[in-house]
Amino acid sequence: MYLIVTRSFPPELGGMQSLMWGLSKELSKNFMIKVFADFIDGHKGFDEQASFSIERVGGIKLLRKYRKAQLINEFIKENKIEGIISDHWKSLELIKSNKKKYCLIHSKEINHPKGTSLNKRVLEVLNNVEKVIANSEYTKNLAIDCGVHKEKIVVINPGVDPAEELDKKSLEKVESLLKVKSPRLITVSRFDKRKNHEKIVMALRNLKQIYPDIVYICVGYGDEEENIKKLVKELDLEEQVMFFSDISNDLKNALIAKSNIFVMPSIIHKKSVEGFGIAYVEAAQYGIPSIGGKDGGAADAIEHEKTGLICDGNNLDDIYSSIYSMLENKKYLEYGKGAKDNVSKFHWSNIIEEYKKILGN
């Protein structure tokens, strides 16, 4: 039996939650699995349909990790455990066991200056596990720079399930919403500084002169949403930018599928960085190419000039010219085909084989 210890699990929404659900589901096809996850309202109905055991740990967040560790330590004493897989180094910090441990890393959570107390705690955990599983080459190199032993690290990109069949009603709704608007750019992400909506909107002001019917679709919510809406108004782009927040998965997928380019030229903001970018892969499933930023792990998800473009997200001219060059002569069709042809390598059926190798099966 393998234990999966996670701070991020459905029914809560998010990229990490999807990753840990996919990993648990796929591993359960080959191993006995038990998941220890944080309590979240509405979990009962979700947990009942899982094919493996899920134990939820509640209580005050500050004390929760101690309670979770205590429950896990007791469970290990009473059961035969092959190993422990965790989505965060902090989840392993209090687990006192000589069982093999595997820790996923994503970027931001390990990015602490060398020699600081947090850096020392990170290294104390990661240099004593069986394997550190980085989500991209970028995150691997970041870990090495932080002091993690190189030989401990293996890169396994996050997996996705094959694309769901598009819902006909949602496709019709998108066409009625967008009407004649074209070309179509889209970003599906939280609104935060790192995602770089601001510079896309600024580039749109110039693109509007060449493509008067252009539209930029923003799907998501977050701290920067009001600032972006204010900027759109200041630049007189209210006809060119559409905002969607609480929408169904079907409508989200239809909006992606009916777009021409997925745009998310992420930057490093403070310590926050795009470790991989599962959203690029989700767009690729519908034959939509992406523009990502050179800072972070986007280059693992996007093959430059094959499935999309990598640009300097800090450089407005580079963002503008990347979008323009993909729209000019409809280059996005070529990159979109490349994206769709390439995406199967990220399917869970292939990604899980990498996990099975390191788990020894």
Backbone torsions as a table, in degrees:
resi	resn	phi	psi	omega
1	MET	NA	139.1	173.6
2	TYR	-110.7	137.3	173.7
3	LEU	-95.2	136.5	173.1
4	ILE	-113.8	119.0	-176.9
5	VAL	-110.2	117.8	-172.5
6	THR	-137.8	145.7	173.6
7	ARG	-97.9	-7.1	-173.5
8	SER	-135.4	109.3	-175.3
9	PHE	-151.8	144.5	176.9
10	PRO	-59.4	158.5	12.0
11	PRO	-78.6	0.8	173.2
12	GLU	-60.6	141.2	-176.5
13	LEU	-91.5	151.8	176.3
14	GLY	145.9	164.3	-178.5
15	GLY	-64.2	-43.5	179.2
16	MET	-64.7	-39.5	180.0
17	GLN	-62.4	-43.0	178.2
18	SER	-64.8	-39.7	179.6
19	LEU	-61.7	-48.7	-176.0
20	MET	-70.3	-31.7	174.9
21	TRP	-67.3	-47.8	179.8
22	GLY	-59.9	-44.1	179.9
23	LEU	-62.9	-46.0	180.0
24	SER	-62.0	-45.2	-178.1
25	LYS	-62.1	-44.9	-177.9
26	GLU	-71.0	-41.7	179.2
27	LEU	-64.0	-31.7	-178.0
28	SER	-66.8	-15.0	176.6
29	LYS	-76.2	-16.2	-176.8
30	ASN	-122.8	-20.4	-175.8
31	PHE	-136.6	158.8	166.0
32	MET	-71.5	132.8	-175.8
33	ILE	-128.7	139.8	167.5
34	LYS	-132.9	130.3	-178.0
35	VAL	-105.9	131.3	168.8
36	PHE	-106.6	113.7	-174.8
37	ALA	-129.4	160.6	177.4
38	ASP	-70.9	148.1	177.3
39	PHE	-66.3	140.4	172.8
40	ILE	-146.9	140.4	178.5
41	ASP	-55.7	138.7	177.4
42	GLY	84.1	9.5	-175.2
43	HIS	-74.0	-24.7	-169.8
44	LYS	-59.7	-50.9	179.9
45	GLY	-61.6	-38.3	178.7
46	PHE	-65.1	-48.4	-175.6
47	ASP	-62.8	-34.1	-176.8
48	GLU	-64.5	-27.0	-178.3
49	GLN	-90.9	0.5	178.3
50	ALA	-77.9	151.2	-178.5
51	SER	-91.3	11.7	-179.3
52	PHE	-143.5	167.3	-176.2
53	SER	-79.8	133.4	176.8
54	ILE	-124.5	122.7	175.9
55	GLU	-109.8	124.6	-178.4
56	ARG	-96.7	139.6	179.8
57	VAL	-119.9	120.1	-178.1
58	GLY	-106.8	-157.2	179.7
59	GLY	97.3	177.6	-179.4
60	ILE	-60.2	133.6	-173.6
61	LYS	-55.3	-39.9	-178.3
62	LEU	-59.4	-34.4	-176.4
63	LEU	-99.1	-10.1	-171.6
64	ARG	-61.1	-41.1	-176.5
65	LYS	-64.2	-30.9	178.4
66	TYR	-71.1	-42.5	179.0
67	ARG	-65.5	-42.2	-179.9
68	LYS	-62.4	-45.7	-180.0
69	ALA	-61.1	-40.7	179.4
70	GLN	-61.8	-45.9	179.2
71	LEU	-62.3	-41.1	-179.5
72	ILE	-67.7	-44.4	179.1
73	ASN	-59.8	-39.9	178.1
74	GLU	-68.0	-40.3	-179.4
75	PHE	-63.9	-40.8	-179.5
76	ILE	-63.1	-39.4	179.5
77	LYS	-62.6	-33.7	-172.2
78	GLU	-97.2	-5.4	-175.1
79	ASN	-136.8	157.8	178.0
80	LYS	-84.6	111.8	-175.5
81	ILE	-115.3	130.2	177.5
82	GLU	-82.0	-37.2	-177.1
83	GLY	-174.9	170.8	-177.2
84	ILE	-126.9	126.9	179.8
85	ILE	-114.2	128.3	-176.7
86	SER	-128.5	151.8	179.1
87	ASP	-95.6	4.3	-178.4
88	HIS	-159.6	138.9	-178.9
89	TRP	-60.1	-32.2	-179.1
90	LYS	-64.5	-28.4	179.9
91	SER	-70.5	-20.0	179.9
92	LEU	-97.4	-13.6	-171.1
93	GLU	-58.1	-35.4	-174.5
94	LEU	-105.2	5.6	-180.0
95	ILE	-88.8	110.4	-175.8
96	LYS	-95.9	91.1	-178.1
97	SER	-154.3	147.9	175.9
98	ASN	-92.1	9.7	176.0
99	LYS	-66.8	153.5	179.2
100	LYS	-62.8	133.3	-179.7
101	LYS	-118.8	143.6	178.9
102	TYR	-130.8	130.5	-176.5
103	CYS	-124.4	125.5	174.1
104	LEU	-79.8	140.2	174.6
105	ILE	-127.2	149.7	-169.3
106	HIS	-127.2	-22.7	172.2
107	SER	137.6	-74.9	-170.7
108	LYS	-56.2	-40.2	-171.3
109	GLU	-71.4	-14.4	178.2
110	ILE	-107.8	-3.1	-170.9
111	ASN	-84.8	75.5	179.0
112	HIS	-123.1	140.5	-177.6
113	PRO	-53.8	138.6	-179.7
114	LYS	-56.4	136.9	176.5
115	GLY	91.3	-13.6	178.2
116	THR	-75.0	164.1	-178.0
117	SER	-62.7	-37.8	178.8
118	LEU	-66.0	-41.8	177.9
119	ASN	-60.2	-42.3	179.7
120	LYS	-63.7	-39.2	178.5
121	ARG	-66.0	-42.2	177.7
122	VAL	-57.4	-48.5	-176.2
123	LEU	-68.2	-34.8	178.7
124	GLU	-59.6	-37.2	178.6
125	VAL	-80.3	-54.9	-169.4
126	LEU	-69.6	-30.4	179.1
127	ASN	-81.6	1.9	178.4
128	ASN	-121.2	12.7	174.7
129	VAL	-96.8	168.3	178.3
130	GLU	-67.6	-50.3	179.2
131	LYS	-144.6	143.3	171.2
132	VAL	-103.8	123.9	-174.5
133	ILE	-105.4	103.7	-179.1
134	ALA	-87.1	142.5	-177.8
135	ASN	-79.9	-9.4	179.7
136	SER	-162.1	167.5	174.6
137	GLU	-61.9	-37.0	178.8
138	TYR	-59.0	-48.4	-178.7
139	THR	-65.5	-37.0	175.4
140	LYS	-58.3	-48.8	-178.9
141	ASN	-65.7	-35.9	176.3
142	LEU	-62.2	-43.3	179.8
143	ALA	-62.7	-42.2	178.6
144	ILE	-62.5	-43.8	178.2
145	ASP	-61.6	-30.6	179.9
146	CYS	-80.9	-10.9	177.2
147	GLY	111.8	6.5	176.9
148	VAL	-75.2	136.4	-179.0
149	HIS	-63.2	126.4	-174.9
150	LYS	-55.8	-40.5	-174.9
151	GLU	-69.3	-14.4	178.6
152	LYS	-78.9	-21.0	-165.6
153	ILE	-95.9	135.4	171.1
154	VAL	-128.6	141.9	178.2
155	VAL	-96.2	120.9	171.8
156	ILE	-131.3	114.0	179.3
157	ASN	-66.7	151.6	174.6
158	PRO	-60.9	149.2	-179.9
159	GLY	-100.0	163.0	173.3
160	VAL	-133.9	154.0	170.1
161	ASP	-78.7	151.6	175.9
162	PRO	-53.7	148.7	-175.4
163	ALA	-57.2	139.4	175.5
164	GLU	-72.2	150.6	175.8
165	GLU	-64.8	135.8	-176.5
166	LEU	-69.8	138.0	-179.5
167	ASP	-78.7	124.6	-174.6
168	LYS	-59.3	-43.5	-178.6
169	LYS	-63.7	-38.4	179.2
170	SER	-66.7	-39.7	177.7
171	LEU	-62.2	-42.5	178.7
172	GLU	-64.7	-39.1	179.5
173	LYS	-63.7	-42.1	178.9
174	VAL	-61.4	-44.5	-179.9
175	GLU	-62.6	-37.5	179.5
176	SER	-72.7	-31.0	177.6
177	LEU	-72.0	-43.6	-174.0
178	LEU	-87.0	-25.9	179.2
179	LYS	49.5	-120.7	-174.8
180	VAL	-91.7	5.1	-176.7
181	LYS	-63.5	126.6	-178.5
182	SER	-169.7	144.4	-2.5
183	PRO	-71.5	168.8	-173.1
184	ARG	-122.2	120.4	174.6
185	LEU	-105.1	149.3	179.5
186	ILE	-144.0	144.5	169.0
187	THR	-130.0	127.9	174.1
188	VAL	-116.1	105.3	-178.3
189	SER	-173.8	170.4	169.7
190	ARG	-64.4	152.8	171.4
191	PHE	-87.1	97.9	169.9
192	ASP	-143.2	165.7	-172.3
193	LYS	-54.1	-39.0	-175.4
194	ARG	-61.9	-32.5	-174.9
195	LYS	-75.3	-21.0	168.3
196	ASN	73.3	31.7	175.3
197	HIS	-55.9	-36.8	-174.6
198	GLU	-54.5	-48.6	-177.1
199	LYS	-72.5	-29.3	175.8
200	ILE	-64.3	-44.4	178.5
201	VAL	-61.8	-40.8	179.3
202	MET	-65.3	-38.5	176.9
203	ALA	-66.7	-33.0	-178.7
204	LEU	-61.9	-33.4	179.9
205	ARG	-56.6	-41.8	179.1
206	ASN	-78.5	-38.1	179.8
207	LEU	-62.6	-29.7	179.4
208	LYS	-60.7	-30.4	-180.0
209	GLN	-67.0	-31.8	-178.9
210	ILE	-91.6	-38.1	-178.0
211	TYR	-121.5	84.1	-174.7
212	PRO	-61.4	-22.3	-179.1
213	ASP	-99.6	12.1	-179.5
214	ILE	-60.9	148.2	176.2
215	VAL	-135.8	142.2	176.0
216	TYR	-118.2	117.1	-176.0
217	ILE	-99.6	122.2	179.2
218	CYS	-111.9	117.0	179.1
219	VAL	-113.2	119.5	179.4
220	GLY	145.6	-174.7	177.5
221	TYR	-151.1	168.0	179.7
222	GLY	156.4	-179.8	-172.8
223	ASP	-59.9	-31.4	-175.1
224	GLU	-90.7	1.3	-173.3
225	GLU	-57.6	-48.5	-177.9
226	GLU	-64.8	-36.8	177.8
227	ASN	-63.8	-39.7	-179.8
228	ILE	-68.3	-41.8	178.7
229	LYS	-62.6	-38.3	178.2
230	LYS	-64.7	-42.4	179.3
231	LEU	-64.0	-42.0	178.3
232	VAL	-57.6	-42.4	179.9
233	LYS	-67.2	-44.0	-179.3
234	GLU	-61.3	-35.6	-177.4
235	LEU	-91.6	6.8	178.3
236	ASP	56.9	50.4	-178.2
237	LEU	-118.7	20.7	-176.1
238	GLU	-64.0	-25.1	176.7
239	GLU	-79.3	-18.6	-174.7
240	GLN	-100.1	-15.7	-175.6
241	VAL	-118.4	130.9	178.6
242	MET	-120.8	135.1	-178.3
243	PHE	-112.0	134.2	175.6
244	PHE	-132.8	134.5	177.8
245	SER	-122.9	-79.7	-177.0
246	ASP	-82.1	84.3	180.0
247	ILE	-125.1	161.2	-180.0
248	SER	-71.3	160.4	176.2
249	ASN	-62.1	-37.6	178.9
250	ASP	-60.8	-44.4	-179.0
251	LEU	-69.2	-39.0	176.8
252	LYS	-58.9	-48.1	-179.6
253	ASN	-63.4	-38.0	179.1
254	ALA	-66.6	-38.9	177.3
255	LEU	-62.7	-41.5	177.6
256	ILE	-63.4	-49.4	-174.6
257	ALA	-63.2	-28.3	-178.6
258	LYS	-94.2	5.7	177.1
259	SER	-93.7	172.5	178.6
260	ASN	-105.2	-36.9	-177.8
261	ILE	-141.4	133.2	170.7
262	PHE	-89.7	124.5	-173.8
263	VAL	-120.6	116.9	175.3
264	MET	-153.0	74.9	-177.6
265	PRO	-81.3	72.1	-171.3
266	SER	-61.1	152.6	178.6
267	ILE	-126.1	170.5	171.8
268	ILE	-86.5	122.9	176.5
269	HIS	-121.3	113.1	-171.8
270	LYS	57.3	-118.6	178.8
271	LYS	-100.3	-1.8	-174.1
272	SER	-83.6	128.5	-176.6
273	VAL	-146.2	151.1	178.5
274	GLU	-76.7	104.1	-177.4
275	GLY	-68.2	-33.8	179.8
276	PHE	-143.9	-77.0	-179.8
277	GLY	112.7	69.9	-177.9
278	ILE	-62.6	-24.8	-179.3
279	ALA	-61.1	-32.7	177.9
280	TYR	-64.1	-39.5	-179.2
281	VAL	-69.3	-40.6	179.5
282	GLU	-62.8	-37.1	176.7
283	ALA	-67.8	-41.3	-178.6
284	ALA	-59.5	-31.1	-179.5
285	GLN	-60.7	-26.8	179.4
286	TYR	-101.1	15.8	177.3
287	GLY	74.3	26.5	-179.5
288	ILE	-106.4	120.3	179.1
289	PRO	-76.4	162.5	-176.4
290	SER	-123.3	154.5	166.9
291	ILE	-115.7	118.0	-178.9
292	GLY	-119.1	170.4	-179.5
293	GLY	-93.1	153.0	-179.4
294	LYS	-74.0	-19.6	177.9
295	ASP	-83.2	119.2	179.3
296	GLY	107.0	-161.3	-170.9
297	GLY	-99.0	16.2	-178.2
298	ALA	-57.6	-30.3	-177.5
299	ALA	-65.8	-17.7	173.2
300	ASP	-75.5	-28.8	-176.4
301	ALA	-95.1	-24.9	-177.1
302	ILE	-121.6	125.1	172.8
303	GLU	-90.3	113.0	-174.7
304	HIS	-56.1	128.7	179.3
305	GLU	63.8	18.4	173.1
306	LYS	-127.8	-51.3	178.7
307	THR	-114.1	3.6	-178.7
308	GLY	160.3	-158.4	-179.1
309	LEU	-133.1	145.7	171.6
310	ILE	-107.2	127.7	-179.0
311	CYS	-130.0	175.0	176.4
312	ASP	-87.6	104.9	-177.2
313	GLY	-65.6	-15.5	177.7
314	ASN	-85.8	-7.6	-174.5
315	ASN	-112.9	107.5	-177.1
316	LEU	-58.9	-40.3	179.7
317	ASP	-61.5	-38.9	-178.7
318	ASP	-68.4	-38.6	177.1
319	ILE	-63.9	-47.9	-180.0
320	TYR	-58.8	-49.5	-175.7
321	SER	-67.7	-30.6	177.3
322	SER	-66.9	-45.2	178.2
323	ILE	-64.2	-46.9	-178.0
324	TYR	-60.7	-44.7	-177.3
325	SER	-66.0	-29.7	179.0
326	MET	-78.1	-31.0	178.5
327	LEU	-77.9	-35.9	-178.4
328	GLU	-61.4	130.3	-177.8
329	ASN	56.9	21.5	177.8
330	LYS	51.9	45.0	178.5
331	LYS	-59.6	-24.7	-179.1
332	TYR	-61.2	-24.8	178.7
333	LEU	-67.4	-42.2	178.2
334	GLU	-65.1	-47.9	-179.8
335	TYR	-66.8	-33.6	178.8
336	GLY	-64.7	-39.9	176.7
337	LYS	-64.7	-42.7	177.3
338	GLY	-60.3	-40.3	179.9
339	ALA	-63.5	-45.4	-178.3
340	LYS	-68.6	-37.6	179.2
341	ASP	-67.7	-27.1	-172.4
342	ASN	-94.3	-15.2	-165.0
343	VAL	-71.4	-22.1	-174.9
344	SER	-61.6	-23.2	179.7
345	LYS	-65.0	-18.2	178.4
346	PHE	-94.5	-1.4	179.6
347	HIS	-67.5	143.5	-176.9
348	TRP	-55.1	-33.5	-178.9
349	SER	-60.1	-27.5	176.5
350	ASN	-92.6	-42.3	-177.8
351	ILE	-62.4	-38.0	-176.0
352	ILE	-64.5	-25.5	177.7
353	GLU	-62.7	-33.3	177.4
354	GLU	-66.8	-39.2	176.7
355	TYR	-66.2	-41.5	-178.8
356	LYS	-62.5	-33.9	177.8
357	LYS	-61.8	-46.0	-176.2
358	ILE	-78.4	-22.4	176.9
359	LEU	-84.2	-6.1	174.5
360	GLY	86.0	30.5	176.8
361	ASN	-136.8	NA	NA
